[in-house]
Amino acid sequence: MIAYPCILALLAGWLLDLLLGDPQWMPHPIVLFGKMISLGEKRLNKGKHRKLKGAFLSLFLVVFVFVATWALLYCVTLLPFPLFHFLILSFFHSLIIFFCLAGTTLIREVRHTFLAVDRSLEEGRKQVARIVGRDTSDLSAQEIRTAALETLAENLSDGVIAPLFWLTIGGVPGMLAYKMVNTLDSMIGYKTDRYKDFGCFAARLDDVVNYIPARITAFLMILPRLVTINPHGSSKFFTFHFSLFTFVQNNGSKHASPNSGYPEAALAGILNCRFGGPHTYFGQLFDKPYIGENDRPLTTDDMRTAIRVNRTAECFAILLLILIFSYFHFFICQI
């Protein structure tokens, strides 16, 4: 049976991310994931059968993380004192949730990017290079701001909503296994000469596990703008606005990724701006379709709006999980 964290553990992990982000002084499991992937890639990404080797490495690491986390939590349940067992289990759940959520750090980096590019173009290029994989040496101020907001929208899915989705599906072992998939894709899931064969399975696996969360993310982003409350004298108390929903449907599939386009389209629709276009990764030019049509200058106010959109979607997701966990805890108590 999946061991869902208690609601207090969920809130504790989420609040820790809100308050602390990813402290540099604290050891982080994603760093360990990166070292494991790097070691495996250096040993296996050579010679023949690179696709098979990459698939083996990806599956092995994801299964290993899931099983190891499950085994650790199961060992905690064997502790002799029920209260002590509950406290330790809640602590581990809170810590893992905290480690797997990455909303606050990215928001800080995006805010710093906008402030940096307002000071100087070169400072903005250096700052945005911390959060994007593309070549930033020749980016204009508009391209820097666009890249930061695209990353913010995509990270809402990859760094917040998707981990919470897999927490619901597979408990904290599923949440950590998802982070391994996401880390694999961010390290080897590129269509460059070095990774196009070895990392293709990791990239496809990331597409699969993010398919539903990406669309949930887009819906949560536009949800507050789909419904407005009319004055009391109106015959209809609620008015539904489907233009933004239609915009996401029409533009979400334009991205090279089957998933990233949906949260990006949601933010582009909210801001009435344009994302996408050609980018350079590892010295190779990739021509990405545009999302949206209004190629207007982006401003610091757009950044503030985007951050509010992220935080609101995050709160909706946490409230939804509280309802789901409450239902399952109640259901289990009735058995």
N, C-alpha and C positions, 0 to 999 in steps of 0.2 A: 504494500500500500504506500502511496505517495505521502511523505511526511510534510504537510503544509506548515509553514511557520505560523505562530500565533500572530494575531493582529498587532499586538504591541511590538513584536519583533520586526514586522513589516514596517511599521511607522518609525521605529528606532533606526532601522537601516536607511530609510528614505530621508529622515531628518538629519542623520549624520552626513549624507551626501549633500543636502542643502546647506549645511553649516560649514563642512570641511572641504568638500570636493575630493580631490586626490592629493593628500598631503605628501610632499616630496620626502619627508623624513620617515614615512611609514612604508614597510615592505608591502608590495602589491602582488597578488597572484598573477596578474596579467603580465608583469615583468618576467615571472617564471615561465609563463606560457610562451612568451616571446623567445626566451633562451632555449626552450625545448624545441620549438619550431626551427629556430636558426641552426641548432645542432643537427636535427634530422635533415634539413634542407642541404646543408653542406656535405653530409655523408651520402645522400641518396640522389641529389639532383645532378647526375652525371651519367654518361654512358647510355645504354639502351633502356627501353621500357620506362621512360620517365613518367608517363601518365600513370602507369600502374604503381610505380613507387610513390608518387605524390598522393594517389588515392589511399594507398596503404598507410602512409604516415598520417594523413588527415583522419581516417577512421580510427586508427590506433589511439591517437591523442584524444579524440573526442570521447571514445568509449572509456579510455583510462581515467579521464577526469571525472566522468559520471560515476564510474564504479568506485573510484577512490573516495569521492565525496560521500557517496551513499554508505560505504563501509565505515568511514569516520563517524558519521552521524549514528549509524547503527551501534557502533561501539559505545557511544555516549549513552544510548538507551539501556545498556547493560549495567550502568552504575547502580549501586545498591540502594541509594537513598532517593526516593521519588522527587523531593523538592530540589535536591542538588542536581539531579538529572534534568529536571525542567529548566533550571537556571542556566546550566551549561549549554543545553540544546538551544535555548532562546538566544544566548550570547552568540553561538556559532551562526545561527540563522541571521541574526542582525548584522553580524560582521560580513557574511557572504553577500547579503543583499547590498550592504554599503559598498563593498568592493566591486559589485557587478553594475551598479548604477553610475552613469557618467554624465549627468546632466549639468551639474554646477560648474565643473572644470571647463567644459566647452563654452558655456555661457560667459565665463570670465575671460577666456581667450578671445572670443568674438568681440566682447566689449573692448578689450585692450587693443585689438586689431583696428577697430574704428577710431579709437583715440590716437593710436600710433600714426595712422595714415593722415589724420588731420594735422599732425605735427610735421611729418615729412614722408615723402613717397618711399624713400629707402627704408625708413623705420617700419613703415607699414608692410613692405615686402618681407622684411625679416620676421615680423610678428606673425603674418599669415602663414609663413612657411612652417610654423609650429603645428598647424592643424590641418594642412592639406598636403597631398602627395604630389601635386603638380609642380612644375618649375615656376618659381615666383620672381625670377630675376628681372623679367621684362614686363611685369604686370603694371597696368595703369591703376590709378586710384579707384576708378569704377570697377575694374576687374578684381581688385583686392577686396572691395566691399562685397561684390557679388560672390566671390569664392567663400568668404566668411559666412554669408547667410545661407548659401547652398549647404555648406558643411554643418551649420547649426540645425537646419531642417533634417538632413540625413541622420545626424547624430541623435536627434530626438527619437527616431525609430531604432537605430542600432544601439544607442547607449541608454535608453530608458524604457520605451514601450516594449521592444522585443524581449529584453531580459525579464520584464514583468510578465509578459505573455508566457515565456517558457518556465518561469517560476510557477505559474498557474498549471501548466501542463505536466511538468516533471519535478516540482519542488525545487529546493536549492541545488540538488545535483543536476537537474535539467537546466537551471539558470547558469551554472558554471560551465556546463557542457556547451551551451550556446555561446558563451564568451570565448571559449576555445575556437569554435567555428568562426566567429567574427574576427578573432585575432589571426587565424590562418588566412582568411581572405585578405585582411589588411597587409599581410606580409608577403604572401606568395600568389595572391589571386589576381595577377596582372597579365595583360596580353602582350607582354614584352618578350623578347627573344629568350630571356633567361627563364621566365616563369610560365610561358604560354602552354607548355605541356605539363610541367610538374605541378603547376598550381591550378589547372583547369578544374579538377575535381573539387578542390576547396572552394573555388569561386561558384561552381554550380550548387554545392552544398549550402553555401551562404545564401544563394538565391532562394533555395527551397525553404530554409528555416525563417527567412525574413518575408516571405510572400504575404502571409496573413498580417503580421505585425505592421508592415509598411502601410497597408491599406487601412488598418485600424488607426494608425498614427495620423494619416491624412484626415480621416473622419473626425478624430478628436480635436484636430487643429481647427477645422472649419465649423465644428458643432455649435459654438456660441454665436456664430454668424448666420446659421441656417434658420433660426427662429427669433422673431422679435415679438414683444408684447405690445399690443395696441392699447390706446386709451380706453377707459371703461365705457365710453359712449359708443364705441365701435361695435358692429354686429359680430365681428370675429375677434376673439380675444388674442389669438395667436396668428401671426403671418409667417408663412414658410417661404424661404428664398432659396431656390434651387440653382441659381446661376453659378454660384461658386462651386457647388457639387458637380455641375456639368463641366465647368472649367477643369476641375481635377480629373474627371473622367476622360476628357479630350486630350489633356496634356500629360497625364501621368505616365502614359506608355511611350512618350517621345524620348525618354532617357535611354542611354545605352544599357543601363541596368534595368531589369524587370521590376525593381522595387524602389530604388532611390528616387525615381521620378515622381512618385505619389506625394511624399511629404514636401518635396521641392515645389511641385505644382500647387500644393495647398498654400504654401507660404507666398509663392509668386502671385497667386490669385488674391490673397489677402492684402498684399502690398501693392498690387497692380503694377508689377515690374516684370523684367525678363531675366531668366537664368539660362545657363547652358552656353553652347558655343564651343569653339576649338580650344583645347588645352594641351599642354605638353607634359608628358610623364616620362621620366627617365630618358630624356632626350628624344622621345618619339611623339609626334603630333597626332592627337586623336580629335576628330571632328564630331562633337556632340551636337545633337539637335537643340534648337532653342525651345525653352518652356516659357510661354507667355509672349506677348508682342510689344509691350510698352517698354522700350529701351530708355527709360528715364534715369537721371542721376539718382543714386542711392544716398541716403543721408543718415546721420546719427539717429534721427527720429525713427527711421525704418528699423534700425538695430534695436531700439527700445521696444518697438511694437513686436518684433520677432521674438524677443525674449519673453514678453508677456504671453504671446501665443504658446511658446514652449512650456512655460510654467503652468498655464491654464490646462493644457493638454495633460501634463504630468499629474495635476491634481485630480482631473477626471479619471485617469487611469488608476490612481491610488484608491479613490472612492469606489470604483468598480471592483477592485481586488478585495477591498474590505467587505463588500457585499458577498462576493464569491466565497471568501474564506469563512465568513459568518455562516453561510449556508452549509458548507461542508462540515464545519465544526459542530453545528447543530445536528446535522444528519448523522454524523458519527456518534454523537451522544445518544441518539435515539436507538442505535443498534444494540 
